Amino acid sequence: MPAITIPARRVLATGGIDAVLSEFNCTLPGIEPICDELMIKQICLDDVAKKANAQMKPFVFEKREEQSWEIIDEIIEAYKERRGQSAYEPVSGTWKR
């Protein structure tokens, strides 16, 4: 296992990470099995950083705000599945955008 993943494994194991987003300039090698075991959502923003078992969501700069909200919504759903709890929701029942 690459040395870079030792600190990453420790951070992932805290349970405080709900998702890992990766792209060409920022990706952690060898974390796929850890994310799978801990049910941490993985999203790749480009095909260069594509990880096994990760969702591919190509980033389009012109749609950055819409895509950001989509990713946030997906992370909230992943949190609910992983924790078996409801994520915080405002009184209105929707997230402000």
C-alpha positions as CSV (number, residue, x, y, z in Angstrom):
1,M,0.0,0.0,0.0
2,P,1.5,3.4,-0.9
3,A,2.8,5.4,2.0
4,I,0.5,8.4,1.2
5,T,-2.5,6.3,2.1
6,I,-1.4,5.7,5.7
7,P,-2.5,9.2,6.9
8,A,-5.5,9.0,4.6
9,R,-6.5,5.7,6.1
10,R,-6.3,7.2,9.6
11,V,-8.5,10.1,8.6
12,L,-11.0,7.9,6.8
13,A,-11.2,5.6,9.8
14,T,-12.3,8.4,12.1
15,G,-15.8,8.1,10.7
16,G,-15.9,11.9,10.1
17,I,-15.5,11.6,6.4
18,D,-18.8,11.2,4.4
19,A,-17.3,11.4,0.9
20,V,-14.1,11.5,-1.1
21,L,-14.0,13.7,-4.2
22,S,-11.1,13.2,-6.6
23,E,-9.8,14.9,-9.7
24,F,-6.6,14.9,-11.7
25,N,-4.6,17.0,-9.3
26,C,-6.0,15.6,-6.0
27,T,-6.5,11.9,-5.6
28,L,-5.4,9.4,-2.9
29,P,-4.2,6.0,-4.2
30,G,-5.3,2.8,-2.6
31,I,-8.3,4.1,-0.6
32,E,-11.0,2.2,-2.6
33,P,-11.2,-0.8,-0.2
34,I,-11.3,1.4,2.8
35,C,-14.1,3.6,1.4
36,D,-16.0,0.5,0.4
37,E,-15.8,-1.1,3.9
38,L,-16.7,2.1,5.7
39,M,-19.4,3.0,3.2
40,I,-17.7,6.4,2.3
41,K,-19.0,7.7,-1.0
42,Q,-16.4,8.2,-3.8
43,I,-17.0,10.7,-6.6
44,C,-14.5,11.3,-9.4
45,L,-14.7,14.6,-11.2
46,D,-12.7,13.5,-14.2
47,D,-11.8,10.2,-15.9
48,V,-8.0,10.5,-15.1
49,A,-8.8,10.2,-11.3
50,K,-11.5,7.5,-11.8
51,K,-11.4,5.1,-8.8
52,A,-12.8,1.6,-8.7
53,N,-16.3,1.6,-7.3
54,A,-16.5,5.4,-7.6
55,Q,-19.2,7.4,-9.2
56,M,-18.1,9.3,-12.3
57,K,-19.4,12.9,-12.3
58,P,-17.5,15.0,-14.9
59,F,-17.1,18.5,-13.7
60,V,-18.4,21.2,-16.1
61,F,-17.3,24.7,-15.1
62,E,-20.4,26.3,-16.6
63,K,-22.6,24.1,-14.4
64,R,-20.5,24.4,-11.3
65,E,-23.2,25.7,-8.9
66,E,-25.8,23.1,-10.0
67,Q,-23.2,20.3,-9.8
68,S,-22.1,21.4,-6.4
69,W,-25.6,21.2,-5.1
70,E,-26.1,17.7,-6.7
71,I,-22.9,16.5,-5.0
72,I,-24.0,17.9,-1.7
73,D,-27.3,16.2,-2.0
74,E,-25.6,12.9,-2.9
75,I,-23.3,13.2,0.1
76,I,-26.2,13.8,2.4
77,E,-27.9,10.7,1.1
78,A,-24.7,8.7,1.6
79,Y,-24.5,10.0,5.2
80,K,-28.0,8.8,5.9
81,E,-27.3,5.4,4.5
82,R,-24.0,5.1,6.3
83,R,-25.2,6.4,9.6
84,G,-28.7,5.1,9.5
85,Q,-29.9,8.5,10.6
86,S,-31.4,11.6,9.1
87,A,-29.1,14.4,8.2
88,Y,-29.9,17.9,9.5
89,E,-32.7,19.5,7.5
90,P,-33.9,23.1,8.0
91,V,-37.4,23.7,9.2
92,S,-38.5,24.3,5.6
93,G,-37.6,20.8,4.7
94,T,-35.2,21.8,1.9
95,W,-31.7,23.1,1.7
96,K,-31.4,26.8,0.7
97,R,-29.8,27.2,-2.7
